[in-house]
């Protein structure tokens, strides 16, 4: 019983960490609503809002580490495709 309780507590503590990601690189663009960071050859654009914690002043060219979460904004089910029943040709 004690072991199950410890596992449940560990899962609860680890679950917020599992949904957090990070990217590090130089800032390409920064506005009140987004930050763009260069990762390799790609630009990674992430939204910002009033809840985004910002330690100090960040400007273009600064190397930063951005922690972010991916959250679904909508989910739409798609119609299932009808499967074609394969029929064997009796003449073969």
C-alpha positions, -999 to 999 in steps of 0.1 A, spaced: 0 0 0 28 24 9 46 16 -23 15 24 -44 11 57 -26 47 67 -32 43 58 -69 11 79 -72 28 109 -55 58 106 -78 36 105 -109 17 136 -97 49 155 -91 64 145 -125 34 151 -147 38 189 -150 74 184 -159 65 159 -187 46 186 -205 73 213 -203 98 217 -232 127 241 -238 146 257 -266 179 276 -265 193 300 -290 197 336 -301 166 358 -302 156 367 -338 125 388 -328 108 397 -296 75 415 -291 48 417 -264 30 388 -280 58 365 -292 95 355 -291 113 340 -320 145 319 -313 169 304 -338 174 267 -332 199 254 -358 186 266 -392 150 269 -380 132 298 -363 110 287 -334 81 311 -327 64 310 -293 35 331 -281 39 353 -250 13 368 -227 10 386 -194 17 353 -175 51 348 -192 79 352 -167 107 373 -180 140 376 -161 156 409 -172 155 427 -206 156 405 -237 166 419 -270 174 406 -305 208 387 -305 206 377 -269 210 340 -262 181 327 -242 165 295 -229 127 295 -234 106 270 -215 72 263 -231 43 240 -230 22 227 -259 -15 228 -253 -43 217 -276 -66 246 -285 -92 225 -303 -98 189 -312 -120 179 -341 -128 142 -349 -124 132 -385 -148 108 -403 -134 73 -405 -127 61 -440 -147 32 -452 -125 1 -456 -128 -18 -488 -135 -54 -482 -110 -74 -502 -127 -101 -522 -109 -130 -536 -114 -138 -572 -126 -175 -573 -113 -179 -609 -76 -176 -598 
